[in-house]
Amino acid sequence: MMPTSTTSYGSLSDFEATHSLEQVKKLANEKGLLTHGTKHEIAVRLFKLAGVLPPKPPLKPEQEAVYHVSDAVRKATGFDWSQVKGIFVGGCVERGVGSSFRAKAHAHCFLQDPYFGWICVRSAKRLGEVQGHEITKPSALLWHEYAHILTPNHYHDDAWRATMKVLGQPVPEQYKKKKRVRIVYQFCCQSCGHRWEGPYTEKCPKCGSGALAMNPKER
């Protein structure tokens, strides 16, 4: 349960001391908040949402780090990219140029995020083809992140995959929906000759013998 005291910063410290990173991420996810960053950064987002800490106004992004998709791309593809506020290069728009994050890029795609609509890219070489600060041919990575902006509050799920399809983009192998494989067995009891098919077992349901021959099959 989240503390509600506004009297001291200690409440936030106590919260961090008594909750693991996974617990804090789970709470943030339930409330539609970003789950990237350190435990402290995620906890601060939770406390701001609860009104325990005053929200920090968004920084004005350094203009030299901001890129936009060109009008030519919008016309050629039929997608206007208007939902994207900007593409920030060299760090995260939330923390400024020089800040770091694990992935090559990420999208601020949660509605509670004050930076909702921004795409952050670690390096300009990941943008695709560029003229000045205009992107004339977005990379596959940018289309990937654009799909996140178009499906707020979702991860790499069915909604995001459907949006990638609408955008005409292939879903990378690691984000494809995994087919669940069900294993069934064909059994033959060596004692009574009974044959059957079903989940794994060590005894014949007819005679109770453990002398079984089995053949696994995927379903």
Long-range contacts (C-beta under 8 A, 24 or more apart in sequence): 2-27, 2-46, 2-47, 2-50, 2-52, 3-52, 4-50, 4-52, 5-52, 6-51, 6-52, 11-47, 11-52, 12-43, 12-44, 12-47, 12-52, 12-53, 15-43, 15-47, 16-40, 16-43, 19-43, 31-112, 32-110, 32-111, 32-112, 32-153, 33-110, 33-112, 33-113, 34-108, 34-110, 34-113, 36-101, 36-102, 36-106, 45-112, 49-112, 55-114, 57-114, 58-94, 58-114, 58-115, 59-93, 59-94, 59-96, 61-86, 61-88, 61-93, 61-96, 61-118, 62-96, 62-97, 65-89, 65-90, 65-91, 65-97, 66-133, 67-124, 67-127, 67-130, 67-133, 67-134, 67-135, 68-133, 68-134, 68-135, 69-134, 69-135, 69-138, 69-142, 70-131, 70-134, 70-135, 70-136, 72-136, 73-135, 73-136, 73-137, 73-138, 79-146, 79-167, 81-146, 83-117, 83-146, 83-149, 83-150, 84-117, 84-118, 84-119, 84-146, 84-149, 85-115, 85-116, 85-117, 85-118, 86-117, 86-118, 86-119, 87-118, 87-119, 87-120, 87-121, 87-127, 87-135, 87-142, 88-118, 88-119, 88-120, 88-121, 89-120, 89-121, 89-122, 89-123, 89-124, 89-127, 90-122, 90-123, 90-124, 91-120, 91-122, 92-120, 93-118, 93-120, 94-120, 104-141, 105-141, 105-142, 105-144, 105-145, 106-145, 107-145, 107-146, 107-148, 107-149, 109-148, 109-149, 109-151, 109-152, 109-153, 109-154, 110-152, 110-153, 111-152, 111-153, 116-152, 117-149, 119-145, 119-146, 119-149, 121-145, 140-169, 140-170, 143-167, 143-169, 144-169, 144-172, 181-218, 181-219, 182-218, 182-219, 183-216, 183-217, 183-218, 183-219, 184-216, 184-217, 184-219, 185-214, 185-215, 185-216, 185-217, 186-214, 186-215, 186-217, 187-212, 187-213, 187-214, 188-212, 188-213, 188-214
